[in-house]
């Protein structure tokens, strides 16, 4: 199920966004996107969804479809989050470089 794997690979990024939002580190995400991300992640962990996860392989197809739909609907917000994380990491590296000098 390679297609499913491609979509499910974005799950850690979605979790990281929620974590940073909950910790009040990142606040620039619309409530609608937060709700969609939470709903998609809850669907993913629910073993009793449309195609139960006990059916190895095919059980992940519906999960991947839900994640894919969520990513499509929140694409710009996820991209903004990625840009924020990159800028934060870059600023941290610059600060560490200055401290070493």
PyMOL commands that set and color helices and strands:
alter all, ss='L'
color gray80, all
select helices_A, chain A and resi 2-8+11-22+31-45+58-73+75-100
alter helices_A, ss='H'
color red, helices_A
deselect
rebuild
show_as cartoon
